[in-house]
Amino acid sequence: MDSTAEFERYRPLLLGLAYRLLGSMWDAEDVVQEAWLRWERTDRGAVREPRAYLTTVVSRLALDQLRSARVTREAYPGPWLPEPVPTDELGPLDTAELKDTVAYATMHLLERLTPPERAVFVLREAFQLAHEEIARTVGVSPANARQLYRRAQQRLAGGAERFQLSAKEHERLVTRFLDAARGGDLDALTRLLSDDVVAWNDGGGKIRAALRPVVGRANVTAFLRGLVTRYPLTNGRVIDVNGAPALSISVAGSYRVVVLDAHEGRIRGIFAVLNPDKLGRVCAGAGDA
């Protein structure tokens, strides 16, 4: 197998890994392209396991980029949300772990972690690597890798424990939310929300959006009431992003993607991405939304 064909064999997996680490497919593509350039300069006769080698290169490149990205995200205007990505662009999702670690709510939770914690958690949870291999990849001792993994689990505890709806149940919930919003049925919307629901809105300073999370059923209902009253929703469709159904809608000429996170059959998280820089991959056909 020639070098290009061998690299392309692993490209989907590498993109999925880099996206989990960075929360941005644009950045993930840059990392994978740099990995390709390094692969071309590598003596492949000395590489016994190309998959392990490329996973290590991508992980280290992404880890370096994530460290610098955190500074930018701390100065971001309002909540920073991951880039939503069409499911078919996320690489292999053939195990529960691969699918769960790319779920949008999980990607949002990963922002709580330090870069080393995130790298260790993703490599362990999604790719089932041994702590010894993770330690070599991240550049820490095996004992430290185990400690970082435990710390990541603790920091994600609670938020990661969600009642997983089936694909059909999730799509039904998304459709009910869309129908209630489109019809201005605030009572129906309220019944779909859990008491501890939180709504995040990411406009990136380019589209007007709430600069703080909206917390609690009463506040989220009031927030939705204001949107529905001021900008009646007459369109919208269900799309598939990050392994689950989501909403593609247009409000006052502004295109957005809304992802819903469910807990025990009710909506616990509403993630609205309005920043146009993050919608390039999901805006195809947005005029039909």
C-alpha positions, 0 to 999 in steps of 0.5 A: 500500500502506498503512503497516500492510500495508507494515510487515507485509510485512517483519515476518517478516524483521525478527523474524528479523534481531532474533532473530539479533542478540539470541538472544531472540525475546521481545526481538526482538518488543519491538524490532520493535514499537518499530520499528513505532511509529517507522515510524508516526511517519515521513514515509514519503514521504521513505523511498525503500527501506522494507526498507533503512530498517526493517532499519536501525532494527531493527539499531540498536535491537537493537544498543542492547539487546544492549549492555545485555543483555551485562551481564545475561548476564555475571551469569546463573547458569550458561551463557546459551543462546539461546531456542529458536524453532520454525522456522516463526517465524523468518522467511525461511530461503530461502538457505543463509546465512539458515538457517545463521545461525539454526542453534542452534549458530551462535546460541550461537557469536555470543555470543562477539562484541561487539555491533558485531561481531555486527551486522556479521557478521549483516548481512553473512552472513545478509542479504548487505548491502554493507559501505557499507550496513552501515557506515551502519546500525551507525554506523561507517566502511566500513573499520571495518565490514570490520575488524569483519567480519574480526574476527568471522570470526576469533573464530568460526573453528573453532567455525563449521566444522561438517560439516553433516548432511542434515535426514534424517541429523540427525533420525536422529541425534536419534532415536538419541540419544532412543532410547538415553537412553530405554532407558538404553543408555549404551554407545549414547549414548557411541558417538554422542559425539565426543571433544571433546563439550561439554554446556551446561545453561541453568536460569536459576537457576529449574531445577536445572542444571549451572552450568558446561559439561561437557567431553569424552566421559568427563565428558559420559557420566558426566553423562548416566549420572547423569541417566538413572539418577536420572531415567529418561526415559520420554517425549520427541519430536522437534520442529523448532527453529532450522531443525533437529530437536531434542528435547522431553523432560520430566525429573522434571516439568521440561520442556526442549528439547535441541538437538544439534550434529553434527560428522562424524556425531557429537554435538559439542554438547548444548544443554539449555534448562531455563529456563521463561522461554525455552520459551514458544514450544516448550512447546505440547503439552509434556504430550505430550512 
